[in-house]
Amino acid sequence: MAVRSPRKVQKQGGFFRTLRIAVLLLLLFAVAGDAWLTQLRTTDWNDALWVSIYPINADGSTATADYIAGLDSETFAPVAEFIPPAPPPNGQRLAVMAWSLKMRYWAWCMGRDYAGPPSDIQVFVQYFDPERTDRVAHSLGLQKGMIGVVNAFAARKQSGQNNVIIAHELLHTVGATDKYDPTNSQPLYPQGYADPDDDPLYPQTRAEIMGGRIPLSETEADMPMSLNKTVVGPETAAEINWAQPAS
């Protein structure tokens, strides 16, 4: 029976540990490189981006199911016209990273049954019956993975506002950042204002899409009823590599 020396075992253990670290580093570089190339490709605007929207009955109600059954491509047409061609509550970095990876895996699983053109961006819209839910959780968009999760109301009268939120999160996936104060949802001046040079400044009549709301005063703002009441401001345009802001 051969007996290996402790020194040889230690050397072999060190080799395999180094190999594991090297493989992990290669995987990290591959993921980072893919994310970088995807960002470049999706913000050069040379080609149209394919966006898949997945309606989800988030509360299991009949009313929400009926609303979703009545959705069609025209429901989301304003989003296409506007844009040319739940995370962990503690916010800890490792928890956010783990959640992001799980979210990307879940989106990949959901997309396997999709029969349309290959999607550049996936948006999952979770609908809630407004008769049962008066407030929904914050929506989000991930640039890494190009995934959006939107919480919306299953009501025809709110379809315009739903599209505003979808467009907002969609722009997050291509690099746009929020331009409002997270403590009170008030748009930040001047980058979160559609018309920051207006005199008088208030009330504004339009919202900057990443500002999210129409400023009525320093402390008040309203949600726009449709994308017709929103614009892409200069800072957002620069973030997503648009030569000129939309108006």
Phi and psi in degrees as a GROMACS rama.xvg file:
@    title "Ramachandran Plot"
@    xaxis  label "Phi"
@    yaxis  label "Psi"
@TYPE xy
-79.6818  141.108  ALA-2
-118.639  120.051  VAL-3
-84.4916  143.147  ARG-4
-73.9855  148.949  SER-5
-55.4109  -34.174  PRO-6
-65.6552  -41.3433  ARG-7
-66.4607  -42.8724  LYS-8
-60.8327  -41.0677  VAL-9
-63.8311  -40.935  GLN-10
-64.0611  -41.6958  LYS-11
-65.3242  -41.1358  GLN-12
-62.0219  -40.3814  GLY-13
-65.188  -37.6519  GLY-14
-62.646  -48.5201  PHE-15
-67.1629  -34.6023  PHE-16
-64.8118  -42.8752  ARG-17
-63.877  -39.4629  THR-18
-63.7758  -42.9072  LEU-19
-62.2235  -42.4251  ARG-20
-63.2648  -41.7389  ILE-21
-62.2313  -42.6445  ALA-22
-63.6773  -43.0382  VAL-23
-62.6941  -40.2539  LEU-24
-65.2356  -39.6529  LEU-25
-62.2042  -41.8033  LEU-26
-63.1876  -42.4099  LEU-27
-62.7599  -43.6577  LEU-28
-63.1562  -38.2445  PHE-29
-65.572  -43.9405  ALA-30
-64.8581  -44.9389  VAL-31
-63.451  -41.5005  ALA-32
-64.896  -40.8347  GLY-33
-64.203  -41.6587  ASP-34
-63.138  -40.8389  ALA-35
-65.3195  -44.9186  TRP-36
-65.5327  -37.9647  LEU-37
-63.6629  -41.7251  THR-38
-62.592  -43.4657  GLN-39
-62.0723  -44.2273  LEU-40
-66.8434  -39.2642  ARG-41
-84.0462  -8.50967  THR-42
-116.712  13.8518  THR-43
-87.6418  -15.5925  ASP-44
57.1265  26.1635  TRP-45
-78.7246  -27.1262  ASN-46
-129.721  157.036  ASP-47
-68.5065  148.252  ALA-48
-98.7205  133.027  LEU-49
-87.9054  125.008  TRP-50
-118.235  124.934  VAL-51
-101.697  129.17  SER-52
-112.057  123.903  ILE-53
-109.946  105.681  TYR-54
-73.9055  136.616  PRO-55
-128.374  131.809  ILE-56
-80.5589  92.1848  ASN-57
-76.021  -25.3441  ALA-58
-108.966  -0.371712  ASP-59
70.2698  12.8521  GLY-60
-83.2765  155.865  SER-61
-65.1198  -39.5524  THR-62
-61.1004  -43.1881  ALA-63
-66.4891  -39.7704  THR-64
-62.0751  -42.4807  ALA-65
-64.3037  -39.6795  ASP-66
-63.4911  -46.4424  TYR-67
-63.2192  -37.4881  ILE-68
-62.444  -25.7026  ALA-69
-90.8331  -0.580124  GLY-70
-74.4595  146.107  LEU-71
-147.295  -176.493  ASP-72
-62.1777  -28.7752  SER-73
-66.4416  -26.9305  GLU-74
-59.0526  -37.9368  THR-75
-103.734  6.75011  PHE-76
-57.0153  -39.0317  ALA-77
-58.4031  -29.9188  PRO-78
-67.6578  -44.3681  VAL-79
-63.7054  -37.139  ALA-80
-71.4521  -32.7654  GLU-81
-72.4211  -35.8217  PHE-82
-112.225  109.076  ILE-83
-56.8116  169.78  PRO-84
-71.279  163.264  PRO-87
-61.0595  135.049  PRO-88
-67.9096  -25.0982  PRO-89
-78.8912  -16.4761  ASN-90
70.0197  11.0682  GLY-91
-66.3815  141.469  GLN-92
-58.1975  -47.2454  ARG-93
-64.8877  -38.5884  LEU-94
-65.478  -40.3334  ALA-95
-64.984  -42.9026  VAL-96
-62.0269  -44.0217  MET-97
-64.736  -42.3634  ALA-98
-62.7765  -41.877  TRP-99
-61.0276  -42.9852  SER-100
-64.9389  -41.6512  LEU-101
-62.9095  -39.8737  LYS-102
-64.2797  -41.8503  MET-103
-67.1622  -37.3015  ARG-104
-66.7253  -42.4343  TYR-105
-61.4695  -42.9863  TRP-106
-62.8455  -38.6096  ALA-107
-63.8527  -42.2035  TRP-108
-62.9469  -43.0562  CYS-109
-64.5548  -36.3897  MET-110
-74.9653  -12.6872  GLY-111
-64.7359  -28.5217  ARG-112
-91.9312  0.626602  ASP-113
-78.1987  129.594  TYR-114
-104.259  -0.268377  ALA-115
-84.5496  -165.31  GLY-116
-61.5914  151.661  PRO-117
-54.9331  132.016  PRO-118
-89.0403  135.462  SER-119
-83.5372  -36.8553  ASP-120
-131.922  138.781  ILE-121
-116.009  129.145  GLN-122
-122.094  120.661  VAL-123
-103.042  115.254  PHE-124
-103.648  113.312  VAL-125
-94.0682  113.779  GLN-126
-95.1399  142.452  TYR-127
-127.886  141.012  PHE-128
-70.6745  117.97  ASP-129
-64.2582  -17.814  PRO-130
-74.1925  -19.8535  GLU-131
-109.962  -22.1351  ARG-132
-131.98  121.162  THR-133
-97.7209  -11.8901  ASP-134
-146.778  136.954  ARG-135
-112.823  162.304  VAL-136
-68.8536  163.886  ALA-137
-65.2923  137.491  HIS-138
-83.6916  167.217  SER-139
-153.565  159.007  LEU-140
-136.476  134.374  GLY-141
-109.468  122.884  LEU-142
-71.1645  -40.5017  GLN-143
-78.4906  109.48  LYS-144
104.557  -19.5724  GLY-145
51.0825  59.485  MET-146
-126.703  136.816  ILE-147
-120.22  141.639  GLY-148
-124.913  114.251  VAL-149
-114.217  131.422  VAL-150
-102.103  121.915  ASN-151
-137.025  167.849  ALA-152
-99.4179  137.006  PHE-153
-84.4384  72.0516  ALA-154
-147.922  132.125  ALA-155
-58.1721  -38.8508  ARG-156
-67.8002  -13.9339  LYS-157
-110.026  11.2485  GLN-158
-64.5478  -33.6906  SER-159
-64.5059  -44.5696  GLY-160
-66.9592  -36.8532  GLN-161
-58.0691  -41.2796  ASN-162
-67.519  -32.4949  ASN-163
-61.735  -44.4415  VAL-164
-67.2583  -40.9149  ILE-165
-60.1703  -45.9881  ILE-166
-63.5412  -40.2468  ALA-167
-59.3356  -49.2419  HIS-168
-70.9855  -32.3112  GLU-169
-62.0732  -40.3393  LEU-170
-69.0072  -29.2171  LEU-171
-58.7454  -38.0107  HIS-172
-68.3157  -18.1172  THR-173
-109.364  15.6018  VAL-174
111.769  -2.47002  GLY-175
-75.1487  145.847  ALA-176
-110.992  157.577  THR-177
-64.6002  146.395  ASP-178
-130.431  46.7681  LYS-179
-140.855  160.598  TYR-180
-78.6137  117.068  ASP-181
-65.3984  -16.9206  PRO-182
-78.5204  -25.8671  THR-183
-139.159  3.91551  ASN-184
63.289  14.287  SER-185
-80.1286  130.409  GLN-186
-57.28  142.769  PRO-187
-82.892  137.767  LEU-188
-95.4452  135.357  TYR-189
-95.2919  -13.5051  PRO-190
-66.3107  -23.3713  GLN-191
-96.0993  9.83484  GLY-192
-106.49  139.649  TYR-193
-70.9352  -37.0103  ALA-194
-132.647  73.082  ASP-195
-69.348  -13.5441  PRO-196
-97.6308  3.88599  ASP-197
-61.7281  144.124  ASP-198
-137.003  109.559  ASP-199
-71.7724  157.433  PRO-200
-71.4902  -33.978  LEU-201
-118.63  150.733  TYR-202
-81.7631  146.455  PRO-203
-74.7528  159.375  GLN-204
-113.473  -7.66879  THR-205
-136.677  163.394  ARG-206
-112.471  141.252  ALA-207
-75.0891  130.634  GLU-208
-56.2594  -36.3334  ILE-209
-89.0902  -12.0024  MET-210
-75.5337  -30.1708  GLY-211
86.7388  -26.3303  GLY-212
-138.237  161.829  ARG-213
-91.3462  114.476  ILE-214
-69.0512  125.947  PRO-215
-102.816  -27.9854  LEU-216
-158.814  -174.419  SER-217
-65.2882  -21.8165  GLU-218
-121.982  0.643367  THR-219
-128.064  144.42  GLU-220
-156.325  145.711  ALA-221
-113.71  147.447  ASP-222
-71.3065  130.193  MET-223
-65.6527  143.69  PRO-224
-78.752  -19.3354  MET-225
-159.25  171.493  SER-226
-70.1523  -15.16  LEU-227
-64.4234  -18.9536  ASN-228
-101.947  20.333  LYS-229
-130.699  157.302  THR-230
-139.918  163.305  VAL-231
-97.0652  116.671  VAL-232
-78.1805  169.735  GLY-233
-58.2776  -40.7857  PRO-234
-68.4605  -41.3848  GLU-235
-64.3717  -41.8164  THR-236
-58.5749  -40.6737  ALA-237
-66.6875  -38.3769  ALA-238
-64.1987  -35.2674  GLU-239
-100.615  8.93937  ILE-240
70.2169  31.9548  ASN-241
-86.387  132.813  TRP-242
-64.9135  -38.2749  ALA-243
-133.044  141.238  GLN-244
-67.8592  145.976  PRO-245
-71.2428  152.655  ALA-246
